[in-house]
Structure formats: structure tokens, C-alpha cells
Amino acid sequence: MFRFNDSFDIDKQLYSLIGSEAFFSEISQGLNKFQTEKVQTAGVFYDKEKEEFYLAWNPRYFNDELKNDIERKAIIKHELLHIGLLHVTDRLPEEARNNNELFEKFGHAADLSINCRKPLKDELPKSCLFPGQGLYEGLKNDLTMEEYFDKIKKMKTIPINWDDHSQWRDASSIAKKWTKDLVQRAIKKASVKGWGTLSNNLQKEAIYYAFREDVDWVGILNQFIHQSIRSYRRSSPKKLNKKFPNLVPGIKTKRAAHLLMAIDESGSMEKDFLKTIFGNLAAFSNFATFSYVPFDAECKKEDIKVWKRGQKLPIFRTKNGGTNFDAPTKLFNDCKEYDGLIILTDLQAPKPEPCRSRRLWITNEENYAFCQMKGEFGDEQIVSIHSSDR
């Protein structure tokens, strides 16, 4: 690798990350690297022609302005986190894509959301952007990029070219898919080998954005209900029997679904989460009947109640034990009158025994992301409700 100045060896710094920083090392191995004086400090770039990502750094900045290897390694981690938190691809606000001023502020927000977290907060050089200091003295620590962007987009900020974000607008759908796959591999590797110095908040943020999916949960619920519909036949004297008219009662057929909704009461099931789900059930009440039952480690038939259209959901806790998904599954398997099982849960328990019919899991975005990261539920159908829907 060609170098302007051999006194700083970035390969040595990156190699030192491999042993103790599995998350950073996996991301680093997915990037091409070069040094140039065209950037003021350092940056991660996307080449839309080659569809490749690069880590670039200014050798004079690393040699002359950074005091020690702690600061140099912190700068490298900062840049790799722009990839690891998907700032480069998925999280660019649409309003900032074609607005240069807002795009600059988006870059500031991305930097602030990384620099405010320990240990980077104490390891980065003092010239970096920090909330609560200088230009952003009025901002507090530990916010996400979106929260910082929402606060500073109306501020009259002076552009500071600390690190380079100029090519982040060019990422294609292929680049987004590649980046998300890279970050997912890094997360899975870190979950086995350890996260190193990455803070707990940044771990959760990386998992959330790497594994979340934008899906139409109402559409999936609609499909699940329709696929659970079955025919109910009964004799009726009002129905003409085609084979023996006026002699034998006819057969009246009704197509409907009777679904059991099991509500996990052992975890952090939010009221807004339940209100959102039951608020959408009215649209399906013409061809489906819903019963609900609370559960924790146990799930009892006598606790089952029928939900009727327009009925207010009685949101109160009746159980407080640990979670066991076998409990509602066994109840559903024993009660043959139900056509499908919907479990509302935080997914904080092992995968249960097989279900005799269709089973749908509904959770929030955070728990969905952690579940997908662990991969414990295999091909089970799981959907998440977006926070914006609540």
C-alpha cells in the first residue's frame, strides 16, 4: 500500500482491533482503504461506479495533529461506526438528500450521535464535534442521529468540514443491501466473540437498524386472517336442499375465521402497542372472530374472552410470571375451535413446541431486531409494529 508518510501505519491500528473488537474488525475487513490529502481528517466513501465502500484518511492529520494511538484508533472507530450504524446508506433523511445545508447538518448529527458515547467521548481529540460544547452547547448527550438532526436542522450552524460525508447520497439499493449484510455479520460475530469497547446503547442501535424491516404489518395480519378462514356448514330449513327439495333441510355454509390472540403479560408490553393492534381489528370483524387470553408461564382456558367490535380493550395486568410460549401454544392445540394463533409478545423466551395450525407473532421493532439477530425462531412468521404507527 502506497503511503505519503510511513510514520503512521493504519494497518497496524486496524490489526489491533481484530483481537478485542470483533464488531469493528469485521466492518473494517469489508472496506477498501487508501490515504489522501484531499480529505481534511478521515472519512468513509461510496464509489457508485465500482459500488464499493472506502475508508480514507489524511496522513498529515494522523501524524501531526493526533497526539497518540488512542486518538488515532478512536478516529478509525468513529468512521467505521458510520458504516456500522448505517449512516452511510439507510438513515439519510429524505429532506436532506438534495438540500446541501440540511445534508451538512445531517453529517453533524451523525457525528454527534457517535462522539457523545463513551469511551469514544473520552478518546477522541478535543477538536471533534461534541454535544454540550461549542457550536452545540445546548444539546445533551446520548441521543440518536435522528434526534440530533431534528434539533439542529433549524439552527443556524456554521458548516465544519471535520470528516467527509459528501458521497453518502450516492448509495444504491445494491450498496444498501451489501452494507446491511456486512453489519449483520459484524453483529453476529460480536455477539459470539464479544463487543469490545462498544457501548451498550450503540450495540442496541446497531442491532435495531441492521435487522429492522419496513413491512406492512396490517397487510400481513390481513393475509394471515384470510388464510385462516374455513367453512362452517350447518343444516337450515330456510335453505333449499338441491337434491331433496322440501324433504330434507338444506345446508347453510358460512366462511369465517376464529382466532385466538395470546397476550404476553410477563414482559414490557406497552399500552400503545396493544391499542394499535386492537384498533385495527375492527376492519376484519365481518369475517373473523377474535378471542384473547393473557399468559406468562401459564395460559388457562378459563381466562379466554371474546373481543367484540367496538369493545374497549381492558388493558390491565393479571399475571406477572416468566414467559413460556409453550403455554399458549398448548392451549391452542387443545382447543380445536380456533383457526389461527396470534401471539403479542416481546419475544423474550425460547421458541415453543410446534403449532397445529398457523401462528403469527407480533412485536415491536426493537424486539423484532433482536430476535432476527439471534435467529432462534427460524421460519416462524414474525412482524413488527413501527413506532410511527402507535
C-alpha positions as CSV (number, residue, x, y, z in Angstrom):
1,M,0.0,0.0,0.0
2,F,1.4,3.4,-1.0
3,R,2.0,5.9,1.8
4,F,2.7,9.6,1.9
5,N,4.3,9.1,5.3
6,D,5.3,5.8,6.9
7,S,5.3,7.1,10.5
8,F,1.6,6.2,10.7
9,D,0.6,2.6,9.8
10,I,-3.2,2.3,9.7
11,D,-2.9,-1.5,9.0
12,K,-1.3,-1.8,12.4
13,Q,-4.1,0.1,14.1
14,L,-6.7,-2.0,12.2
15,Y,-4.9,-5.2,13.1
16,S,-5.0,-4.3,16.8
17,L,-8.8,-4.1,16.5
18,I,-9.2,-7.7,15.4
19,G,-8.3,-9.4,18.7
20,S,-10.6,-7.3,21.0
21,E,-13.0,-5.5,18.8
22,A,-14.9,-8.1,16.7
23,F,-17.6,-5.7,15.5
24,F,-15.1,-3.1,14.2
25,S,-12.7,-5.7,12.7
26,E,-15.5,-7.3,10.6
27,I,-16.6,-4.0,9.2
28,S,-13.0,-2.9,8.5
29,Q,-12.4,-6.1,6.5
30,G,-15.3,-5.2,4.2
31,L,-13.8,-1.8,3.2
32,N,-11.1,-0.8,0.8
33,K,-8.6,1.6,2.3
34,F,-6.5,4.5,1.0
35,Q,-4.8,7.6,2.2
36,T,-5.1,11.0,0.6
37,E,-4.7,14.7,1.5
38,K,-7.9,15.5,-0.3
39,V,-9.8,14.9,2.9
40,Q,-9.1,17.1,6.0
41,T,-9.2,14.3,8.5
42,A,-10.8,11.0,7.6
43,G,-14.0,9.6,6.0
44,V,-15.9,6.7,4.7
45,F,-16.8,6.9,1.0
46,Y,-19.0,5.2,-1.5
47,D,-17.9,4.8,-5.1
48,K,-21.1,4.5,-7.1
49,E,-19.3,3.4,-10.3
50,K,-17.5,0.5,-8.7
51,E,-20.2,0.1,-6.0
52,E,-17.6,-0.2,-3.3
53,F,-17.0,1.5,0.1
54,Y,-13.7,3.0,1.1
55,L,-12.1,4.2,4.3
56,A,-9.8,7.2,3.6
57,W,-7.6,9.2,5.9
58,N,-5.2,12.1,5.7
59,P,-1.7,11.0,6.7
60,R,-0.7,14.5,7.8
61,Y,-3.6,14.8,10.2
62,F,-2.9,11.4,11.7
63,N,0.8,12.0,12.0
64,D,0.9,15.7,13.0
65,E,-2.4,16.6,14.7
66,L,-3.4,13.4,16.6
67,K,-1.4,13.1,19.8
68,N,-1.3,9.3,20.3
69,D,-2.6,5.9,19.2
70,I,-5.6,6.2,21.4
71,E,-6.9,9.2,19.4
72,R,-5.9,7.6,16.1
73,K,-7.8,4.4,16.9
74,A,-10.8,6.4,18.1
75,I,-10.9,8.3,14.8
76,I,-10.9,4.9,12.9
77,K,-13.7,3.6,15.2
78,H,-15.7,6.8,14.6
79,E,-15.5,6.3,10.8
80,L,-16.3,2.6,11.0
81,L,-19.4,3.4,13.1
82,H,-20.8,5.5,10.3
83,I,-21.0,2.1,8.4
84,G,-22.0,0.1,11.4
85,L,-24.9,2.4,12.3
86,L,-25.9,2.6,8.6
87,H,-25.5,6.4,8.5
88,V,-23.9,6.0,5.0
89,T,-26.9,4.2,3.5
90,D,-30.3,3.7,5.2
91,R,-30.6,6.6,7.6
92,L,-30.2,9.7,5.4
93,P,-33.3,11.8,5.9
94,E,-35.1,12.3,2.6
95,E,-35.3,16.1,3.2
96,A,-31.5,16.3,3.4
97,R,-30.8,14.3,0.3
98,N,-31.0,17.2,-2.2
99,N,-30.5,20.1,0.3
100,N,-26.9,20.9,0.9
101,E,-27.4,22.8,4.1
102,L,-29.6,20.1,5.6
103,F,-27.1,17.4,4.4
104,E,-24.3,19.2,6.2
105,K,-26.4,19.2,9.4
106,F,-27.2,15.6,8.9
107,G,-23.5,14.9,8.9
108,H,-23.1,16.9,12.1
109,A,-26.0,14.9,13.7
110,A,-24.3,11.6,12.7
111,D,-21.0,12.7,14.2
112,L,-22.7,13.9,17.4
113,S,-24.6,10.7,17.9
114,I,-21.2,8.7,17.8
115,N,-19.0,11.2,19.7
116,C,-21.3,11.6,22.7
117,R,-21.0,7.9,23.7
118,K,-18.2,6.6,26.0
119,P,-15.5,5.5,25.7
120,L,-15.1,7.4,22.4
121,K,-16.2,10.6,24.1
122,D,-13.0,10.5,26.2
123,E,-10.7,9.1,23.5
124,L,-11.4,11.4,20.5
125,P,-9.4,14.6,20.1
126,K,-11.0,17.8,21.6
127,S,-11.3,19.3,18.1
128,C,-14.2,16.9,17.3
129,L,-17.9,17.9,17.5
130,F,-19.5,17.1,20.8
131,P,-22.9,17.9,22.2
132,G,-22.8,20.3,25.1
133,Q,-19.8,22.1,23.7
134,G,-19.0,24.9,21.2
135,L,-21.5,25.1,18.4
136,Y,-23.8,22.6,20.0
137,E,-23.5,23.7,23.7
138,G,-27.3,23.5,24.2
139,L,-27.6,19.8,23.2
140,K,-27.5,16.9,25.6
141,N,-25.7,13.6,25.3
142,D,-26.9,10.1,24.3
143,L,-29.3,11.0,21.5
144,T,-29.6,9.2,18.2
145,M,-28.7,10.7,14.9
146,E,-32.4,11.3,14.1
147,E,-32.9,13.1,17.4
148,Y,-29.9,15.3,16.9
149,F,-30.9,16.1,13.3
150,D,-34.4,17.1,14.4
151,K,-32.9,19.6,16.9
152,I,-30.1,21.1,14.8
153,K,-31.9,21.4,11.4
154,K,-33.5,24.6,12.4
155,M,-30.3,26.1,13.9
156,K,-28.1,28.5,12.1
157,T,-25.0,26.4,12.1
158,I,-21.6,27.1,10.5
159,P,-20.5,24.2,8.3
160,I,-17.5,22.4,9.8
161,N,-15.7,20.1,7.5
162,W,-14.4,17.7,10.2
163,D,-14.8,14.5,8.3
164,D,-16.1,13.9,4.8
165,H,-19.7,12.8,4.2
166,S,-20.1,14.1,0.7
167,Q,-20.7,10.8,-1.2
168,W,-23.2,9.3,1.2
169,R,-26.1,10.5,-1.1
170,D,-25.0,8.1,-3.9
171,A,-25.6,4.7,-2.3
172,S,-27.7,2.4,-4.5
173,S,-30.1,-0.3,-3.4
174,I,-27.3,-2.8,-4.0
175,A,-25.0,-0.8,-1.7
176,K,-27.6,-0.7,1.0
177,K,-28.1,-4.4,0.8
178,W,-24.4,-5.1,0.9
179,T,-23.9,-2.7,3.9
180,K,-26.7,-4.2,5.9
181,D,-25.4,-7.7,5.3
182,L,-21.9,-6.6,6.4
183,V,-23.2,-5.1,9.6
184,Q,-25.4,-8.1,10.3
185,R,-22.3,-10.3,10.0
186,A,-20.4,-8.0,12.3
187,I,-23.1,-8.0,14.9
188,K,-23.4,-11.8,14.9
189,K,-19.6,-12.1,15.2
190,A,-19.6,-9.7,18.1
191,S,-22.4,-11.5,19.9
192,V,-20.2,-14.6,20.0
193,K,-16.7,-13.1,20.5
194,G,-17.7,-10.0,22.5
195,W,-18.5,-6.4,21.7
196,G,-15.2,-5.0,23.0
197,T,-15.4,-1.3,23.9
198,L,-18.7,-0.5,22.0
199,S,-21.2,1.0,24.4
200,N,-24.4,-0.8,25.2
201,N,-26.5,1.9,23.6
202,L,-24.6,1.7,20.4
203,Q,-24.9,-2.1,20.4
204,K,-28.7,-1.8,20.6
205,E,-28.7,0.9,17.9
206,A,-26.6,-1.2,15.5
207,I,-28.8,-4.2,16.0
208,Y,-32.0,-2.2,15.6
209,Y,-31.1,-0.7,12.3
210,A,-29.4,-3.7,10.9
211,F,-32.2,-6.1,11.4
212,R,-35.3,-4.0,11.3
213,E,-37.6,-4.3,8.3
214,D,-40.2,-1.9,6.9
215,V,-43.2,-4.1,6.3
216,D,-46.9,-3.5,6.1
217,W,-47.8,-5.3,9.4
218,V,-51.6,-4.6,8.8
219,G,-51.3,-6.2,5.4
220,I,-49.6,-9.3,6.8
221,L,-52.2,-9.5,9.5
222,N,-54.9,-9.3,6.9
223,Q,-53.3,-12.1,4.8
224,F,-52.9,-14.3,7.9
225,I,-56.6,-13.8,8.8
226,H,-57.8,-14.6,5.3
227,Q,-55.6,-17.7,5.1
228,S,-57.1,-18.9,8.4
229,I,-60.7,-18.7,7.2
230,R,-62.5,-22.0,6.9
231,S,-66.1,-23.1,6.0
232,Y,-68.7,-23.9,8.7
233,R,-71.7,-25.9,7.5
234,R,-75.0,-26.5,9.3
235,S,-78.4,-27.6,8.2
236,S,-81.1,-25.0,7.8
237,P,-84.8,-25.4,6.9
238,K,-84.6,-22.0,5.3
239,K,-82.1,-23.2,2.8
240,L,-83.5,-25.3,-0.1
241,N,-81.9,-28.7,-0.5
242,K,-81.0,-29.1,-4.1
243,K,-81.1,-32.9,-4.1
244,F,-84.2,-33.3,-2.0
245,P,-86.2,-30.0,-2.0
246,N,-88.8,-29.6,0.7
247,L,-87.9,-33.0,2.1
248,V,-84.5,-32.5,3.7
249,P,-83.2,-29.3,5.2
250,G,-80.6,-27.5,3.1
251,I,-77.0,-26.8,4.0
252,K,-76.0,-23.3,5.0
253,T,-72.3,-22.5,4.6
254,K,-70.5,-19.7,6.4
255,R,-66.9,-18.8,5.8
256,A,-65.2,-17.2,8.8
257,A,-62.1,-17.4,11.0
258,H,-62.0,-17.7,14.8
259,L,-58.6,-16.5,16.0
260,L,-57.0,-16.8,19.4
261,M,-54.8,-13.8,20.5
262,A,-52.4,-14.6,23.3
263,I,-51.1,-11.5,25.1
264,D,-47.8,-11.8,26.9
265,E,-48.1,-10.2,30.3
266,S,-44.7,-11.0,31.6
267,G,-42.7,-8.5,29.7
268,S,-42.8,-4.9,28.7
269,M,-45.9,-4.9,26.5
270,E,-46.8,-1.2,26.1
271,K,-50.4,0.0,26.2
272,D,-49.9,1.9,22.9
273,F,-48.7,-1.4,21.3
274,L,-51.9,-3.2,22.3
275,K,-54.2,-0.3,21.4
276,T,-52.7,-0.2,17.9
277,I,-53.3,-3.9,17.3
278,F,-56.8,-4.0,18.6
279,G,-57.6,-0.7,16.9
280,N,-57.1,-2.4,13.6
281,L,-59.2,-5.5,14.3
282,A,-62.5,-3.8,13.6
283,A,-61.7,-3.9,9.8
284,F,-61.6,-7.7,10.0
285,S,-64.6,-8.3,12.2
286,N,-67.0,-9.0,9.3
287,F,-65.3,-12.3,8.6
288,A,-63.3,-13.1,11.7
289,T,-64.0,-13.5,15.4
290,F,-61.2,-12.8,17.9
291,S,-60.8,-14.2,21.4
292,Y,-57.9,-13.1,23.6
293,V,-56.2,-14.7,26.6
294,P,-53.4,-13.4,28.9
295,F,-50.4,-15.6,29.6
296,D,-47.0,-15.7,31.3
297,A,-45.6,-19.1,32.2
298,E,-49.2,-20.3,32.2
299,C,-52.2,-19.9,29.9
300,K,-55.6,-21.1,31.1
301,K,-58.8,-21.8,29.1
302,E,-61.0,-20.0,31.7
303,D,-59.2,-16.8,31.1
304,I,-60.2,-16.7,27.4
305,K,-62.6,-13.8,26.5
306,V,-64.2,-12.9,23.2
307,W,-63.4,-9.4,21.8
308,K,-66.3,-7.7,20.0
309,R,-66.2,-4.9,17.5
310,G,-66.2,-1.5,19.2
311,Q,-65.3,-3.0,22.6
312,K,-62.7,-1.2,24.6
313,L,-59.7,-3.3,25.3
314,P,-59.4,-3.9,29.1
315,I,-55.7,-3.0,29.5
316,F,-54.6,-4.3,32.9
317,R,-52.1,-6.9,34.1
318,T,-53.4,-10.1,35.6
319,K,-50.2,-12.1,35.5
320,N,-46.5,-11.4,36.4
321,G,-44.6,-14.6,36.0
322,G,-41.9,-15.6,33.5
323,T,-42.6,-16.2,29.8
324,N,-43.3,-19.7,28.4
325,F,-44.5,-19.8,24.8
326,D,-45.4,-23.5,25.1
327,A,-48.3,-22.4,27.4
328,P,-50.5,-20.5,24.8
329,T,-49.4,-23.0,22.0
330,K,-50.6,-26.0,24.1
331,L,-53.9,-24.2,24.9
332,F,-54.4,-23.5,21.2
333,N,-53.5,-27.1,20.2
334,D,-56.1,-28.4,22.7
335,C,-58.9,-26.0,21.7
336,K,-59.9,-27.1,18.2
337,E,-62.4,-24.3,17.7
338,Y,-59.7,-21.8,16.9
339,D,-58.3,-21.5,13.3
340,G,-55.1,-19.5,14.0
341,L,-52.9,-18.3,16.9
342,I,-51.6,-14.7,17.2
343,I,-49.1,-14.1,19.9
344,L,-48.5,-10.5,21.1
345,T,-45.1,-10.6,22.8
346,D,-41.7,-9.1,23.4
347,L,-40.1,-12.5,22.2
348,Q,-38.0,-12.9,25.4
349,A,-38.3,-16.6,25.6
350,P,-37.3,-19.7,23.6
351,K,-39.2,-20.9,20.6
352,P,-42.1,-23.1,21.6
353,E,-43.4,-26.5,20.5
354,P,-45.0,-26.9,17.0
355,C,-48.4,-25.5,16.5
356,R,-51.3,-27.5,14.8
357,S,-52.2,-24.5,12.6
358,R,-51.0,-21.1,11.6
359,R,-49.1,-19.0,14.1
360,L,-48.3,-15.3,13.8
361,W,-46.0,-13.3,16.2
362,I,-46.5,-9.6,16.6
363,T,-43.9,-7.5,18.5
364,N,-42.3,-4.0,18.4
365,E,-39.3,-3.0,16.2
366,E,-36.7,-3.3,18.9
367,N,-37.6,-6.9,19.9
368,Y,-38.0,-7.9,16.3
369,A,-34.5,-6.8,15.5
370,F,-33.0,-8.7,18.5
371,C,-35.0,-11.8,17.5
372,Q,-33.8,-11.7,13.9
373,M,-30.2,-11.2,15.1
374,K,-30.4,-14.3,17.3
375,G,-32.2,-16.3,14.6
376,E,-33.8,-18.6,17.2
377,F,-37.3,-18.6,15.7
378,G,-36.3,-20.0,12.3
379,D,-39.1,-19.7,9.7
380,E,-41.8,-18.5,12.1
381,Q,-43.8,-15.6,10.8
382,I,-42.9,-12.5,12.8
383,V,-44.0,-8.9,12.2
384,S,-43.2,-5.7,14.0
385,I,-45.3,-2.6,14.6
386,H,-43.4,0.6,13.8
387,S,-43.2,3.2,16.5
388,S,-44.7,5.7,14.0
389,D,-47.9,3.6,13.8
390,R,-48.5,3.9,17.5
